[in-house]
């Protein structure tokens, strides 16, 4: 019994109370996943430290051994930030839904809808950049909010499970938008949608900064600001408290006077708006065209990223950085270390797998605390 008591005390001290677990459990998941990845790399005869360094170098967080003309650590970092922006918005979209007890699996469809509308309405226009770019952002917010709000309304009025409706709407967006691209807006060479004009692109390309010519992802500032704004909304406002109350226990919230249906619609509308921002950051930022009949994997990866961030806006921000860095650095790791690119996907999978065990870890720690009393 004494031995068991020591183990339980060790667990409680290591992970802390429920408040500290929001930080310690995700960190533990990342450390364990990197340890598992290191074992995998050793098994194939590679140096884990060198491999992880190559990952960070490819993502622009550490310098490479050499660069081609006009390239450097700064250009690599800007490319990573361009890729990071839609992931942050998508993870926030999933987080909002989670907080209300909902599962928005339709983020990718909402991204596509927002990106397509912004492309058609602004991306092919002759508007100057100072009008086009804010308009793209507003269209993205509005389109995503409408798509998400419809799912919330179906849940509230007809009790249609949001997972089912999200999946069905994903298919509708995927094939209807694909039809319009292939019949109205297709580029005959790439078979993607026609490239948007530079003035509408949220990540201006070819910007001269010092001796570098690079993409300049200014919208990443909006993504970071949105993370802190959402954190404030959920923790410091009445609407945020009601939304979380509905997610924690809808019947108790209703008994306390909270309008459950209204908060379900609000959560899905807000989630959709953030997904719409992810869509325009992806299709009119990181890329400048849309692949027909295809959904971005960002919306699905964001589910696991949100879990890794403990369904916390700030945690999701750091989780997005980690997962994006692994993804962006994989190409350089593959060439520098002679490691298959798929290994980086395995590393990402391990990170997300261990993060999915976070709830179980918290359960073990809290049970240990109760046993130690």
C-alpha positions as CSV (number, residue, x, y, z in Angstrom):
1,X,0.0,0.0,0.0
2,X,2.9,2.3,0.8
3,X,4.4,1.6,-2.6
4,X,1.2,2.5,-4.3
5,X,0.9,5.7,-2.3
6,X,4.3,6.8,-3.5
7,X,3.4,6.2,-7.1
8,X,0.2,8.2,-6.7
9,X,2.0,11.0,-5.0
10,X,4.6,11.1,-7.8
11,X,1.8,11.3,-10.5
12,X,0.0,14.1,-8.7
13,X,3.2,16.1,-8.2
14,X,4.3,15.6,-11.8
15,X,1.1,16.6,-13.4
16,X,-0.4,18.9,-10.7
17,X,-4.0,19.8,-10.2
18,X,-6.6,20.1,-13.0
19,X,-5.5,23.7,-13.8
20,X,-1.8,22.7,-14.2
21,X,-2.8,19.6,-16.2
22,X,-3.9,21.9,-19.1
23,X,-0.1,22.5,-19.6
24,X,1.6,19.5,-18.2
25,X,-0.4,16.8,-20.0
26,X,0.1,18.2,-23.5
27,X,3.8,18.7,-22.8
28,X,4.1,15.1,-21.6
29,X,2.3,13.9,-24.8
30,X,4.8,15.8,-27.0
31,X,7.8,14.5,-25.0
32,X,6.6,10.9,-25.2
33,X,5.8,11.2,-28.9
34,X,9.3,12.6,-29.7
35,X,10.8,9.8,-27.6
36,X,8.9,7.3,-29.7
37,X,10.0,9.1,-32.9
38,X,13.6,9.0,-31.7
39,X,13.3,5.2,-31.2
40,X,11.9,4.9,-34.7
41,X,14.7,6.9,-36.2
42,X,17.3,4.9,-34.3
43,X,15.7,1.7,-35.6
44,X,16.3,2.8,-39.2
45,X,19.9,3.9,-38.4
46,X,19.4,7.6,-38.2
47,X,20.6,10.1,-35.6
48,X,17.4,11.5,-33.9
49,X,19.1,14.7,-32.8
50,X,20.3,15.4,-36.3
51,X,16.9,14.5,-37.8
52,X,15.0,16.8,-35.4
53,X,17.5,19.6,-36.1
54,X,16.9,19.1,-39.9
55,X,13.1,19.4,-39.3
56,X,13.6,22.7,-37.5
57,X,16.0,23.9,-40.2
58,X,13.5,23.1,-42.9
59,X,10.8,25.0,-41.1
60,X,13.0,28.1,-40.7
61,X,13.6,27.9,-37.0
62,X,17.3,26.9,-37.3
63,X,19.8,27.8,-40.2
64,X,20.5,25.2,-42.9
65,X,24.0,24.3,-44.0
66,X,23.6,26.3,-47.2
67,X,21.1,28.3,-49.2
68,X,20.4,29.0,-52.9
69,X,20.5,32.6,-54.1
70,X,18.0,34.9,-52.6
71,X,17.0,32.3,-49.9
72,X,17.8,32.1,-46.3
73,X,16.4,31.2,-42.9
74,X,14.0,34.2,-43.1
75,X,12.4,33.0,-46.3
76,X,11.9,29.5,-44.9
77,X,10.3,31.0,-41.8
78,X,7.9,33.2,-43.9
79,X,6.8,30.1,-45.8
80,X,6.2,28.3,-42.5
81,X,4.1,31.2,-41.2
82,X,2.1,31.2,-44.4
83,X,1.3,27.5,-43.9
84,X,0.7,28.0,-40.2
85,X,-2.0,30.7,-40.5
86,X,-4.8,28.5,-41.8
87,X,-4.0,25.8,-39.3
88,X,-4.4,28.3,-36.4
89,X,-7.8,29.5,-37.6
90,X,-8.9,25.9,-38.3
91,X,-7.8,24.8,-34.8
92,X,-9.7,27.7,-33.2
93,X,-12.8,26.7,-35.2
94,X,-12.7,23.2,-33.8
95,X,-12.0,24.5,-30.3
96,X,-15.1,26.8,-30.2
97,X,-17.3,23.9,-31.2
98,X,-15.6,21.6,-28.6
99,X,-16.3,24.2,-25.8
100,X,-20.0,24.0,-26.6
101,X,-20.0,20.2,-26.7
102,X,-20.1,20.1,-30.5
103,X,-17.9,18.4,-33.0
104,X,-17.4,20.5,-36.2
105,X,-16.0,18.0,-38.6
106,X,-17.1,20.3,-41.5
107,X,-14.2,22.8,-41.1
108,X,-12.7,21.7,-44.5
109,X,-16.0,22.2,-46.3
110,X,-16.5,25.6,-44.7
111,X,-12.9,26.6,-45.7
112,X,-13.7,25.6,-49.3
113,X,-17.0,27.5,-49.4
114,X,-15.4,30.6,-48.0
115,X,-12.3,30.3,-50.3
116,X,-14.4,29.8,-53.4
117,X,-16.7,32.7,-52.7
118,X,-13.8,35.1,-52.0
119,X,-12.0,33.8,-55.1
120,X,-15.0,34.4,-57.4
121,X,-16.2,37.7,-55.9
122,X,-12.8,39.4,-55.3
123,X,-10.0,37.1,-56.5
124,X,-10.7,37.8,-60.2
125,X,-11.6,41.5,-59.8
126,X,-9.6,44.6,-60.6
127,X,-10.0,46.0,-57.0
128,X,-6.8,47.6,-55.5
129,X,-5.1,45.6,-52.7
130,X,-6.2,48.0,-49.9
131,X,-9.8,47.2,-50.7
132,X,-9.5,43.6,-52.0
133,X,-7.7,42.1,-49.0
134,X,-10.0,43.4,-46.3
135,X,-13.0,42.4,-48.5
136,X,-11.6,38.8,-48.8
137,X,-11.3,38.6,-45.0
138,X,-14.9,39.8,-44.6
139,X,-16.3,37.5,-47.2
140,X,-14.4,34.6,-45.5
141,X,-15.9,35.4,-42.1
142,X,-19.4,35.8,-43.6
143,X,-19.4,32.7,-45.8
144,X,-18.0,30.5,-43.0
145,X,-20.4,31.9,-40.5
146,X,-23.4,31.1,-42.7
147,X,-22.1,27.6,-43.4
148,X,-21.5,26.9,-39.7
149,X,-24.7,28.6,-38.6
150,X,-26.8,26.3,-40.9
151,X,-25.3,23.3,-39.1
152,X,-26.0,24.8,-35.7
153,X,-29.6,25.6,-36.7
154,X,-30.2,22.1,-38.0
155,X,-28.9,20.8,-34.6
156,X,-31.1,23.3,-32.7
157,X,-34.4,23.1,-34.7
158,X,-34.4,19.5,-35.9
159,X,-31.9,17.8,-33.5
160,X,-29.8,16.7,-36.5
161,X,-26.4,15.5,-35.3
162,X,-23.8,18.1,-36.3
163,X,-21.3,15.4,-37.3
164,X,-23.8,14.0,-39.8
165,X,-24.9,17.4,-41.2
166,X,-21.2,18.5,-41.4
167,X,-20.2,15.5,-43.4
168,X,-23.1,15.8,-45.8
169,X,-22.5,19.6,-46.3
170,X,-18.8,18.8,-46.9
171,X,-19.8,16.6,-49.8
172,X,-22.2,19.2,-51.2
173,X,-19.5,21.9,-51.1
174,X,-16.8,19.6,-52.5
175,X,-18.7,18.5,-55.6
176,X,-20.9,21.5,-56.3
177,X,-17.9,23.9,-56.1
178,X,-15.8,21.4,-58.1
179,X,-18.5,21.5,-60.8
180,X,-18.4,25.3,-61.1
181,X,-14.6,25.4,-61.1
182,X,-14.3,22.8,-63.9
183,X,-17.0,24.4,-66.0
184,X,-16.4,28.1,-65.3
185,X,-13.1,28.9,-63.7
186,X,-10.7,26.1,-64.6
187,X,-7.1,26.7,-65.7
188,X,-6.7,24.4,-68.7
189,X,-3.0,23.8,-67.9
190,X,-3.1,23.1,-64.1
191,X,-6.7,21.9,-64.0
192,X,-7.1,24.0,-60.8
193,X,-9.1,27.2,-60.6
194,X,-7.5,30.2,-62.3
195,X,-5.0,31.9,-60.2
196,X,-6.2,35.0,-58.3
197,X,-4.8,38.4,-58.9
198,X,-2.0,39.5,-56.6
199,X,-4.0,42.3,-55.1
200,X,-6.4,39.9,-53.6
201,X,-3.8,37.6,-52.1
202,X,-3.6,37.7,-48.3
203,X,0.1,36.6,-48.5
204,X,1.8,39.1,-50.8
205,X,4.4,37.3,-52.9
206,X,7.8,38.5,-54.1
207,X,8.1,41.2,-51.4
208,X,11.6,42.5,-51.2
209,X,12.8,42.6,-47.5
210,X,16.5,43.3,-47.3
211,X,18.3,41.0,-49.6
212,X,15.5,38.5,-49.6
213,X,12.5,38.3,-51.9
214,X,9.8,36.3,-50.1
215,X,6.1,35.8,-49.3
216,X,5.0,38.0,-46.5
217,X,2.2,36.5,-44.4
218,X,0.9,39.5,-42.6
219,X,-2.4,37.7,-41.9
220,X,-0.6,35.5,-39.3
221,X,-0.9,38.5,-37.0
222,X,-4.7,38.3,-37.3
223,X,-4.5,34.6,-36.5
224,X,-2.5,35.1,-33.3
225,X,-4.8,38.0,-32.3
226,X,-7.8,35.8,-32.8
227,X,-6.3,33.1,-30.5
228,X,-6.0,35.6,-27.6
229,X,-9.4,37.2,-28.4
230,X,-11.1,33.8,-28.3
231,X,-9.4,33.0,-25.0
232,X,-10.7,36.3,-23.6
233,X,-14.2,35.7,-25.0
234,X,-14.5,32.2,-23.5
235,X,-13.0,33.0,-20.1
236,X,-14.0,36.6,-19.5
237,X,-17.4,37.3,-21.1
238,X,-20.9,36.2,-20.1
239,X,-21.6,34.8,-23.6
240,X,-18.4,32.7,-23.4
241,X,-19.4,31.4,-20.0
242,X,-22.8,30.4,-21.2
243,X,-21.3,28.7,-24.2
244,X,-19.0,26.7,-22.0
245,X,-21.8,25.9,-19.6
246,X,-23.8,24.4,-22.5
247,X,-20.8,22.3,-23.4
248,X,-20.3,21.1,-19.9
249,X,-23.9,20.2,-19.0
250,X,-26.7,21.4,-21.3
251,X,-29.5,20.3,-19.0
252,X,-28.0,22.1,-16.0
253,X,-27.3,25.2,-18.1
254,X,-30.9,25.2,-19.3
255,X,-32.2,24.9,-15.7
256,X,-30.0,27.9,-14.8
257,X,-31.7,30.0,-17.5
258,X,-29.1,29.6,-20.3
259,X,-30.7,29.4,-23.8
260,X,-29.1,26.2,-25.0
261,X,-30.4,26.4,-28.6
262,X,-29.1,30.0,-29.1
263,X,-25.7,29.0,-27.8
264,X,-25.5,26.0,-30.1
265,X,-26.2,28.2,-33.1
266,X,-23.8,30.9,-31.8
267,X,-21.0,28.3,-31.3
268,X,-21.3,26.8,-34.7
269,X,-21.6,30.3,-36.3
270,X,-18.4,31.4,-34.6
271,X,-16.7,28.2,-35.4
272,X,-17.8,28.6,-39.1
273,X,-16.5,32.2,-39.2
274,X,-13.1,31.0,-38.0
275,X,-13.1,28.2,-40.5
276,X,-13.9,30.7,-43.2
277,X,-10.9,32.7,-42.2
278,X,-8.9,29.5,-42.4
279,X,-10.3,29.0,-45.9
280,X,-9.3,32.4,-47.3
281,X,-5.9,32.2,-45.6
282,X,-5.4,28.8,-47.3
283,X,-6.9,29.4,-50.8
284,X,-6.1,33.1,-51.1
285,X,-3.0,33.2,-49.0
286,X,-0.8,30.1,-48.8
287,X,-2.1,29.1,-52.3
288,X,-3.7,31.2,-55.0
289,X,-6.0,28.6,-56.5
290,X,-8.4,25.8,-55.6
291,X,-8.1,22.1,-56.5
292,X,-11.6,21.0,-57.7
293,X,-13.4,18.1,-55.9
294,X,-10.9,18.1,-53.1
295,X,-11.0,19.1,-49.4
296,X,-8.0,20.5,-47.6
297,X,-6.6,18.1,-44.9
298,X,-6.1,21.2,-42.7
299,X,-9.7,21.1,-41.4
300,X,-9.3,17.4,-40.4
301,X,-5.8,17.8,-38.9
302,X,-7.1,20.8,-36.9
303,X,-9.2,18.4,-34.9
304,X,-6.2,16.6,-33.5
305,X,-4.3,19.9,-33.2
306,X,-7.1,21.3,-31.0
307,X,-6.9,18.1,-28.8
308,X,-3.2,18.5,-28.5
309,X,-3.8,22.1,-27.3
310,X,-6.2,20.8,-24.7
311,X,-9.1,22.5,-26.5
312,X,-7.6,25.8,-25.4
313,X,-7.1,28.7,-27.9
314,X,-3.6,29.5,-26.7
315,X,-2.7,25.8,-26.5
316,X,-4.0,25.3,-30.0
317,X,-1.8,28.1,-31.2
318,X,1.4,26.4,-29.9
319,X,0.1,23.0,-31.1
320,X,-0.4,24.5,-34.6
321,X,3.2,25.7,-34.6
322,X,4.6,22.3,-33.6
323,X,2.6,20.3,-36.2
324,X,3.2,22.9,-38.9
325,X,7.0,22.9,-38.2
326,X,7.1,19.1,-38.5
327,X,5.2,19.2,-41.7
328,X,7.2,22.0,-43.3
329,X,10.5,20.7,-42.2
330,X,9.9,17.2,-43.5
331,X,11.1,17.9,-47.1
332,X,14.5,19.2,-45.9
333,X,14.9,16.4,-43.4
334,X,14.2,13.9,-46.2
335,X,17.0,15.3,-48.4
336,X,19.5,16.2,-45.7
337,X,19.2,12.9,-43.7
338,X,18.2,10.6,-46.5
339,X,15.0,9.8,-44.6
340,X,11.7,9.1,-46.3
341,X,9.3,12.0,-46.1
342,X,6.7,9.7,-44.7
343,X,8.7,9.4,-41.5
344,X,7.7,13.0,-40.7
345,X,4.1,12.0,-41.1
346,X,4.7,9.2,-38.7
347,X,6.2,11.7,-36.2
348,X,3.1,13.9,-36.6
349,X,0.9,10.9,-36.1
350,X,2.7,10.0,-33.0
351,X,2.4,13.5,-31.6
352,X,-1.4,13.5,-32.3
353,X,-1.8,9.9,-31.0
354,X,-0.2,10.7,-27.7
355,X,-2.2,13.9,-27.5
356,X,-5.4,11.9,-27.9
357,X,-4.5,10.0,-24.8
358,X,-4.5,13.3,-22.8
359,X,-8.0,12.7,-21.3
360,X,-7.0,9.2,-20.2
361,X,-3.8,10.6,-18.5
362,X,-5.8,13.2,-16.7
363,X,-8.2,10.5,-15.6
364,X,-5.4,8.4,-14.1
365,X,-3.9,11.4,-12.3
366,X,-7.2,12.5,-10.8
367,X,-8.0,9.0,-9.7
368,X,-4.6,8.7,-8.1
369,X,-5.3,11.9,-6.3
370,X,-8.5,10.5,-4.9
371,X,-6.8,7.3,-3.8
372,X,-4.1,9.2,-2.0
373,X,-6.6,11.1,0.1
